Amino acid sequence: MKILPLSKLIEKKIKKYNLQVKFSKQLKLLCLNPKHPSLNVELLEPKEFGIYSFRIDRKFRGLFIFREDKKALEIINITVHYH
């Protein structure tokens, strides 16, 4: 699966929270196997929006959508999971 380029806002968050290594590792797993157990991918509510989350580490999760038109994933945000 292809990943679309990250927005400047997401790149800033990755740098701000020092997630470069963890994010890169999880992104590779997401490309190779979106169902990999360490990603803990979940479809978020409301389900009709088609927004999924994946685990970056115990604190942070990445949000993404499937872009059928581009046959790719688009990372739309990084959030604090238990906030």
N, C-alpha and C positions, 0 to 999 in steps of 0.2 A: 504494500500500500504506500502510496506517495503522500508526503506531508507538504502542504503549502507553506510558503515563507512566513515567518513569524512577524507580527506587527511590532513596531517600535515599543509600544507599551508593554507587551509581553517580554521583550528582550530586556527592558528596564527592570521589570519585576524579577526576572531570573538573576540578573546581576545584583539587585538590591538585597535579595535574600540568599545570595551565594549558592544558587541551585544549578550552576552550569554543568557540573559532572553528573549529578543525579538526574537532571532533566534530560541530558543527552543520552544517558543509559536507558531511561524509560522510553524515550522517543524511538530509539532503535528497536526496542522490544515491541513497541506499538506498531511500527512499520512491518516487522517480521511476523508477529502473531498478536493481533488485538485481543485474543482470548487468553494470553499468558497469565497465570495465576498471580504473579507479583504486581500486575497492573491493577487488578481488582476493578475492571471496567464496569460501570453502572450506567443505565439509562435513567436520567433524572426526570422528576415530575415537573411540570406536566409532560407526559410522554410524547404528546403530539408535536412538541417542538423539536424532538430528535437531538437533544443535547446529552452528551455522554461525559462522564468523568473518569479519569484514571489517576492512580496513585503515583505521586512523585516521591514522597517519603511519608513518614507518619503524620506530618503536619500539613503538607501541601498537596493539592490535587490540581490537575490540569483539566480544563473543559474543552471539548471538541465536538465538531459536527462532521458527518459524512457529506462530502460535496459530490453528489452523483454526477453533476454536470462536468466536473473536472476529474472524476474518478480518483478522489484524494480525500485526505483528512485536513480539516482546518482547526488549528488550536485557537480558541477564542478567548481564553482567560486562564489565569492561575489564581487559585483561591486558597485561603486558610481553611482546612477541612473542619476543624472543631472550633469555630469562632462564635 
